[in-house]
């Protein structure tokens, strides 16, 4: 079983890693300084360097002793001031000479030129007061600055390593949560139940797994209910089709017999009622099929061709209602993705409602606009505005403001349009514009 810990404990572990690493970095820095000093690469004696020159000491003995150290020096003859021997850099000669000419040691910045003498010789030793590289080529680099920089680099590497490990764990856990969230409620996607090392993330995952199971169960129940509805409607359609066909046939036979004017009116009324019933029933069948069908909603559609076909079909409806329709298009994209049949049917339903409820000089407009990833079809008419109840319930199945249901509108069209919009990852919006009339907007994702 994976060892688990809290986020607080994990953060404290990260901090402790940095603290322990800092101590190790300091130790490494001291170890480096010690190794450089022991191998003669670092001058670290400082200004406390002492050398005793006896009067009997020869120049060779003094030089031999100084050559065993890491210091630069010049041994002058006391009487003449000539150089007897030495190990020095040419650019430092002036400092040696200045120290020779003065009675005591001379300081030049962080370098002390220590003076030692006997009756025959004057020894000037270059003693850095701060640690310094012995190699003349590296002396321009401050060892202290080098140490600070080296320590900061080690510390930066340590912090990046420790924090990146922490962030990697958080990122891994967040990605797991994201993956589960994106696939929740999809029965076809098997979500593997995983555990993390952090208890807080495990609590979130446990809740997500539970919600996923509940959502899958709800969706499966909803799909089953929709399939049952579609099956029941299909069965009902089959049961009604035969007697309806017989009834239509009998009415046609009656038309061929000698009927009075009143009987012909009754016959016409019966035919109209049958046509209304057929349309209502066909709309119900289309709606029930839409709930369960698995059609392609990613067809590549040409907007101009789609609107041309839609306008042709809508014009016949408008002519029957005595309404005038106009189409405007303000889009940059010529192509979009969707299901042509269902989208066209949904818009025809909206246009038909708009024509039916327009008033006076009946006017209907269809405008198409593009905004971000969505394409919006907005239908406006010059009829009365939606009531508050209609704005809230117009897209509900079987809703109609005509409570007596005395007209041919039975509350299926906008429900169908709403379902089509959702299939296209969009929405249906009803509004009362300030300029008057009413609008229905169907948005789909391109």
C-alpha positions as CSV (number, residue, x, y, z in Angstrom):
1,X,0.0,0.0,0.0
2,X,1.3,3.5,-0.9
3,X,2.4,5.5,2.1
4,X,0.2,8.6,2.4
5,X,0.7,12.0,3.9
6,X,-0.9,15.4,4.1
7,X,-0.1,18.3,1.9
8,X,1.2,20.2,4.9
9,X,3.6,17.3,5.7
10,X,4.8,17.2,2.1
11,X,5.5,20.9,2.1
12,X,7.4,20.6,5.4
13,X,9.4,17.8,3.8
14,X,10.3,20.1,0.9
15,X,11.4,22.8,3.4
16,X,13.5,20.3,5.4
17,X,15.1,19.1,2.1
18,X,16.2,22.7,1.4
19,X,17.5,23.2,5.0
20,X,19.5,19.9,5.0
21,X,20.7,20.7,1.5
22,X,21.9,24.1,2.6
23,X,23.9,22.6,5.5
24,X,25.5,20.2,3.0
25,X,26.2,23.0,0.6
26,X,28.1,24.9,3.4
27,X,30.0,21.8,4.2
28,X,30.9,21.3,0.5
29,X,32.1,24.9,0.3
30,X,34.3,24.5,3.4
31,X,35.6,21.2,2.0
32,X,36.4,22.8,-1.3
33,X,38.3,25.6,0.4
34,X,40.2,23.1,2.5
35,X,41.2,21.0,-0.5
36,X,42.3,24.1,-2.5
37,X,44.4,25.3,0.5
38,X,46.0,21.8,1.1
39,X,46.9,21.4,-2.6
40,X,48.5,24.8,-2.7
41,X,45.9,26.4,-4.9
42,X,44.6,28.8,-2.3
43,X,46.4,31.4,-0.2
44,X,44.6,31.5,3.1
45,X,47.2,32.5,5.8
46,X,46.2,36.1,5.9
47,X,48.3,38.9,7.4
48,X,49.6,36.8,10.4
49,X,52.3,35.2,8.3
50,X,55.7,35.4,10.1
51,X,59.2,34.6,9.1
52,X,62.3,34.9,11.2
53,X,65.5,35.8,9.3
54,X,68.7,35.4,11.2
55,X,71.8,37.3,10.4
56,X,73.6,34.1,9.6
57,X,70.9,33.0,7.1
58,X,72.1,33.0,3.5
59,X,70.0,34.2,0.5
60,X,69.8,30.6,-0.7
61,X,68.3,29.4,2.6
62,X,65.8,32.2,2.7
63,X,64.7,31.6,-0.9
64,X,64.4,27.9,-0.3
65,X,62.2,28.5,2.7
66,X,59.9,31.0,0.9
67,X,59.7,28.7,-2.2
68,X,58.0,26.1,0.0
69,X,55.1,28.5,0.7
70,X,52.4,29.8,-1.6
71,X,53.4,33.4,-1.2
72,X,55.1,35.7,-3.7
73,X,58.2,37.5,-2.4
74,X,61.3,39.5,-3.3
75,X,64.6,39.3,-1.4
76,X,66.5,42.6,-1.6
77,X,70.1,43.2,-0.7
78,X,69.9,45.7,2.2
79,X,72.9,47.8,1.2
80,X,72.4,48.1,-2.6
81,X,68.6,47.5,-2.9
82,X,69.2,45.0,-5.7
83,X,67.0,41.9,-6.0
84,X,68.9,38.8,-4.7
85,X,66.0,36.3,-5.5
86,X,62.3,36.3,-5.7
87,X,59.0,34.9,-7.0
88,X,56.6,37.7,-8.0
89,X,54.5,39.2,-10.8
90,X,56.0,42.1,-12.8
91,X,53.0,44.3,-12.2
92,X,53.4,44.0,-8.4
93,X,57.1,45.2,-8.4
94,X,56.2,48.8,-7.5
95,X,54.5,47.6,-4.4
96,X,57.5,45.6,-3.3
97,X,59.8,48.5,-4.0
98,X,57.5,50.9,-1.9
99,X,57.6,48.4,1.0
100,X,61.4,48.2,0.7
101,X,61.8,52.0,0.9
102,X,59.6,52.3,4.0
103,X,60.5,51.3,7.5
104,X,57.6,49.0,7.9
105,X,55.1,46.8,6.1
106,X,52.8,48.4,3.5
107,X,49.1,47.7,2.7
108,X,47.7,48.1,-0.8
109,X,44.0,47.3,-0.7
110,X,43.5,43.7,0.6
111,X,47.2,42.9,0.1
112,X,49.9,43.4,2.8
113,X,53.5,43.6,1.7
114,X,55.1,42.3,4.9
115,X,58.7,43.4,5.6
116,X,61.3,41.2,7.3
117,X,65.0,42.0,7.5
118,X,68.4,41.2,9.0
119,X,71.8,42.9,8.6
120,X,72.2,41.7,5.0
121,X,68.8,41.3,3.4
122,X,65.3,42.7,3.3
123,X,62.5,40.3,2.6
124,X,59.2,41.6,1.2
125,X,56.4,38.9,1.3
126,X,53.1,39.5,-0.5
127,X,50.4,38.4,2.0
128,X,46.7,38.7,1.0
129,X,44.5,39.5,3.9
130,X,41.6,37.6,2.2
131,X,41.8,34.1,0.7
132,X,43.2,34.3,-2.8
133,X,44.0,31.9,-5.7
134,X,47.7,31.2,-5.9
135,X,47.5,31.0,-9.7
136,X,48.3,34.6,-11.0
137,X,45.7,34.2,-13.8
138,X,42.9,33.7,-11.3
139,X,43.9,36.3,-8.8
140,X,41.6,38.9,-10.3
141,X,38.7,36.6,-9.2
142,X,37.8,37.2,-5.6
143,X,37.7,33.8,-3.8
144,X,35.0,35.1,-1.5
145,X,32.9,36.2,-4.4
146,X,33.6,32.9,-6.1
147,X,32.5,31.1,-2.9
148,X,29.3,33.1,-2.6
149,X,28.5,32.5,-6.3
150,X,29.3,28.8,-5.9
151,X,27.1,28.6,-2.8
152,X,24.2,30.4,-4.6
153,X,24.4,28.1,-7.6
154,X,24.4,25.0,-5.3
155,X,21.5,26.6,-3.4
156,X,19.6,27.4,-6.6
157,X,20.0,23.8,-7.9
158,X,18.8,22.5,-4.5
159,X,15.7,24.7,-4.4
160,X,14.8,24.0,-8.1
161,X,15.3,20.2,-7.5
162,X,13.2,20.2,-4.3
163,X,10.4,22.5,-5.4
164,X,10.2,20.8,-8.9
165,X,9.7,17.4,-7.2
166,X,6.9,19.0,-5.1
167,X,5.3,20.6,-8.1
168,X,5.6,17.4,-10.1
169,X,3.6,15.6,-7.5
170,X,1.0,18.3,-7.4
171,X,0.8,18.5,-11.2
172,X,0.4,14.7,-11.5
173,X,-2.4,14.7,-9.0
174,X,-4.2,17.7,-10.6
175,X,-3.9,16.1,-14.0
176,X,-5.5,12.9,-12.6
177,X,-8.4,15.0,-11.2
178,X,-8.7,16.8,-14.5
179,X,-8.8,13.5,-16.5
180,X,-11.5,12.1,-14.2
181,X,-13.5,15.3,-14.3
182,X,-13.4,15.4,-18.2
183,X,-14.6,11.8,-18.4
184,X,-17.2,11.8,-15.7
185,X,-20.6,10.4,-16.7
186,X,-19.3,8.7,-19.8
187,X,-20.2,5.0,-19.5
188,X,-18.0,4.1,-22.5
189,X,-14.9,5.5,-20.7
190,X,-13.6,3.2,-18.0
191,X,-12.2,5.4,-15.2
192,X,-9.5,3.6,-13.3
193,X,-9.7,4.1,-9.6
194,X,-6.2,5.4,-8.6
195,X,-4.7,6.6,-5.3
196,X,-2.2,9.4,-4.7
197,X,0.3,9.8,-1.9
198,X,-1.5,12.9,-0.5
199,X,-4.6,12.4,1.6
200,X,-6.4,15.6,0.5
201,X,-6.2,14.6,-3.1
202,X,-7.4,11.1,-2.3
203,X,-10.4,12.6,-0.6
204,X,-11.2,14.6,-3.7
205,X,-10.7,11.5,-5.9
206,X,-13.0,9.4,-3.7
207,X,-15.7,12.0,-4.1
208,X,-15.2,12.2,-7.9
209,X,-15.3,8.4,-8.2
210,X,-18.6,8.4,-6.2
211,X,-20.1,11.2,-8.3
212,X,-19.0,9.5,-11.5
213,X,-20.8,6.4,-10.6
214,X,-23.9,8.3,-9.6
215,X,-23.8,10.4,-12.8
216,X,-23.3,7.3,-15.0
217,X,-26.3,5.7,-13.3
218,X,-28.4,8.8,-13.8
219,X,-27.4,9.1,-17.4
220,X,-28.1,5.5,-18.1
221,X,-31.5,5.8,-16.5
222,X,-32.2,8.9,-18.5
223,X,-31.1,7.2,-21.8
224,X,-33.3,4.2,-20.9
225,X,-36.2,6.5,-20.2
226,X,-35.7,8.3,-23.6
227,X,-35.4,4.9,-25.4
228,X,-38.6,3.8,-23.7
229,X,-40.3,7.0,-24.8
230,X,-39.1,6.6,-28.3
231,X,-40.2,2.9,-28.4
232,X,-43.6,3.8,-27.0
233,X,-44.1,6.6,-29.5
234,X,-43.0,4.2,-32.3
235,X,-45.3,1.5,-31.1
236,X,-48.1,4.1,-30.8
237,X,-47.4,5.3,-34.3
238,X,-47.6,1.8,-35.6
239,X,-50.9,1.1,-33.8
240,X,-52.4,4.4,-35.1
241,X,-51.1,4.3,-38.6
242,X,-53.5,1.6,-39.8
243,X,-56.8,3.0,-38.5
244,X,-55.7,6.5,-39.6
245,X,-55.1,5.2,-43.1
246,X,-58.5,3.6,-43.1
247,X,-60.1,6.8,-41.9
248,X,-58.4,8.8,-44.6
249,X,-59.5,6.3,-47.2
250,X,-63.1,6.4,-46.0
251,X,-63.1,10.2,-46.1
252,X,-61.8,10.1,-49.7
253,X,-64.6,7.6,-50.6
254,X,-67.1,9.9,-49.0
255,X,-65.9,12.8,-51.2
256,X,-66.8,10.8,-54.3
257,X,-70.4,10.4,-53.1
258,X,-73.2,13.0,-53.4
259,X,-72.9,15.1,-50.3
260,X,-74.8,18.2,-49.2
261,X,-72.9,21.5,-48.6
262,X,-73.0,21.0,-44.9
263,X,-71.7,17.5,-45.2
264,X,-68.8,18.7,-47.4
265,X,-68.0,21.3,-44.7
266,X,-67.9,18.5,-42.1
267,X,-65.7,16.4,-44.4
268,X,-63.3,19.3,-44.9
269,X,-63.1,19.9,-41.1
270,X,-62.4,16.2,-40.6
271,X,-59.6,16.2,-43.2
272,X,-58.0,19.3,-41.6
273,X,-58.2,17.6,-38.2
274,X,-56.5,14.5,-39.5
275,X,-53.7,16.6,-41.1
276,X,-53.2,18.5,-37.9
277,X,-53.0,15.2,-36.0
278,X,-50.6,13.8,-38.5
279,X,-48.3,16.8,-38.2
280,X,-48.5,16.7,-34.4
281,X,-47.7,13.0,-34.4
282,X,-44.9,13.4,-36.8
283,X,-43.4,16.2,-34.7
284,X,-43.6,13.9,-31.7
285,X,-41.9,11.1,-33.5
286,X,-39.1,13.4,-34.7
287,X,-38.6,14.7,-31.1
288,X,-38.5,11.2,-29.6
289,X,-36.0,10.0,-32.2
290,X,-33.8,13.0,-31.6
291,X,-33.5,12.1,-27.9
292,X,-31.9,8.7,-28.6
293,X,-30.4,8.9,-32.1
294,X,-26.7,8.9,-32.6
295,X,-26.4,11.1,-35.7
296,X,-23.3,12.9,-37.0
297,X,-23.3,16.4,-35.7
298,X,-19.9,17.2,-37.2
299,X,-20.9,17.4,-40.9
300,X,-19.0,20.0,-42.8
301,X,-21.7,22.4,-44.0
302,X,-21.5,25.4,-46.3
303,X,-23.4,28.3,-44.7
304,X,-24.5,29.9,-47.9
305,X,-25.9,26.7,-49.3
306,X,-27.6,25.9,-46.0
307,X,-29.3,29.3,-45.8
308,X,-30.4,29.1,-49.4
309,X,-32.1,25.8,-48.8
310,X,-33.6,27.0,-45.5
311,X,-34.9,30.2,-47.1
312,X,-36.6,28.3,-49.9
313,X,-38.4,26.0,-47.5
314,X,-39.2,28.9,-45.1
315,X,-40.7,31.0,-47.9
316,X,-43.5,28.6,-48.5
317,X,-44.4,28.7,-44.8
318,X,-44.2,32.5,-44.8
319,X,-46.4,32.8,-47.9
320,X,-49.0,30.5,-46.2
321,X,-49.0,32.8,-43.2
322,X,-48.9,36.0,-45.2
323,X,-45.6,37.0,-43.6
324,X,-42.5,38.6,-45.1
325,X,-39.1,37.1,-44.3
326,X,-35.6,38.6,-44.7
327,X,-32.2,37.0,-44.1
328,X,-29.0,38.8,-43.0
329,X,-25.5,37.2,-42.5
330,X,-22.6,38.7,-40.6
331,X,-20.0,36.0,-40.5
332,X,-16.4,35.5,-41.6
333,X,-16.4,31.7,-41.8
334,X,-18.1,30.1,-44.8
335,X,-18.2,26.6,-43.3
336,X,-19.4,25.2,-40.0
337,X,-20.0,21.8,-38.4
338,X,-23.4,20.4,-37.6
339,X,-26.3,18.1,-38.6
340,X,-28.0,19.6,-41.6
341,X,-31.3,17.8,-41.3
342,X,-32.0,18.4,-37.6
343,X,-30.7,22.0,-37.6
344,X,-32.8,22.9,-40.6
345,X,-35.9,21.3,-39.0
346,X,-35.3,23.2,-35.7
347,X,-34.9,26.5,-37.5
348,X,-38.0,25.8,-39.6
349,X,-40.0,25.2,-36.4
350,X,-38.7,28.6,-35.0
351,X,-39.5,30.4,-38.3
352,X,-43.0,28.8,-38.4
353,X,-43.7,30.0,-34.9
354,X,-42.4,33.5,-35.7
355,X,-44.7,33.7,-38.7
356,X,-47.7,32.4,-36.8
357,X,-47.3,34.9,-33.9
358,X,-46.3,38.0,-36.0
359,X,-49.0,40.7,-36.3
360,X,-50.1,43.6,-38.6
361,X,-47.8,43.7,-41.6
362,X,-46.2,40.4,-40.6
363,X,-42.4,40.6,-40.7
364,X,-39.9,37.9,-39.8
365,X,-36.1,38.2,-39.9
366,X,-33.4,35.6,-39.7
367,X,-29.9,36.9,-38.8
368,X,-26.8,34.8,-38.6
369,X,-23.8,36.1,-36.6
370,X,-20.5,34.6,-35.5
371,X,-19.0,35.1,-32.1
372,X,-15.9,33.3,-30.9
373,X,-16.6,29.6,-31.3
374,X,-20.3,29.9,-31.8
375,X,-22.7,30.5,-34.7
376,X,-26.0,32.1,-33.7
377,X,-29.2,32.0,-35.7
378,X,-31.6,34.7,-34.4
379,X,-35.3,34.8,-35.5
380,X,-37.3,38.0,-34.8
381,X,-40.9,38.8,-35.5
382,X,-43.0,41.9,-35.0
383,X,-45.6,40.2,-32.9
384,X,-46.3,40.5,-29.2
385,X,-43.5,40.0,-26.7
386,X,-43.1,36.8,-24.8
387,X,-44.9,36.7,-21.5
388,X,-42.8,36.0,-18.3
389,X,-44.2,32.5,-18.2
390,X,-43.3,31.9,-21.9
391,X,-39.7,33.2,-21.3
392,X,-39.3,30.6,-18.6
393,X,-41.2,27.7,-20.1
394,X,-41.5,28.1,-23.9
395,X,-38.9,25.4,-24.6
396,X,-40.6,22.9,-22.3
397,X,-42.2,19.9,-24.1
398,X,-46.0,20.5,-24.7
399,X,-45.9,24.1,-23.4
400,X,-48.2,26.5,-25.2
401,X,-49.7,29.8,-24.2
402,X,-53.0,28.6,-25.8
403,X,-54.2,26.7,-22.8
404,X,-57.3,25.5,-24.7
405,X,-55.0,24.1,-27.5
406,X,-57.5,25.4,-30.1
407,X,-54.8,26.2,-32.7
408,X,-52.3,24.0,-34.4
409,X,-49.4,24.7,-32.0
410,X,-48.9,21.9,-29.4
411,X,-45.6,22.9,-27.8
412,X,-43.2,20.6,-29.5
413,X,-41.3,22.9,-31.9
414,X,-39.2,24.8,-29.4
415,X,-38.5,21.7,-27.4
416,X,-37.1,20.1,-30.5
417,X,-35.0,23.2,-31.2
418,X,-33.7,23.2,-27.7
419,X,-32.7,19.5,-28.0
420,X,-31.0,20.2,-31.4
421,X,-29.1,23.2,-29.8
422,X,-27.8,20.9,-27.0
423,X,-26.8,18.2,-29.5
424,X,-24.6,21.0,-31.2
425,X,-23.2,22.0,-27.7
426,X,-25.1,25.2,-27.9
427,X,-28.3,26.7,-26.4
428,X,-31.7,28.2,-27.2
429,X,-32.5,31.7,-25.8
430,X,-35.8,33.6,-25.9
431,X,-35.7,37.4,-25.5
432,X,-37.9,40.5,-25.7
433,X,-35.7,43.1,-27.5
434,X,-36.1,46.7,-26.5
435,X,-37.1,47.6,-30.1
436,X,-40.2,45.5,-29.8
437,X,-41.3,42.1,-31.0
438,X,-39.7,38.8,-29.8
439,X,-36.6,36.9,-30.7
440,X,-35.5,33.3,-30.5
441,X,-31.7,32.6,-30.8
442,X,-30.3,29.2,-31.5
443,X,-26.5,29.0,-30.9
444,X,-24.3,26.1,-32.0
445,X,-20.6,25.4,-31.6
446,X,-18.9,25.7,-35.0
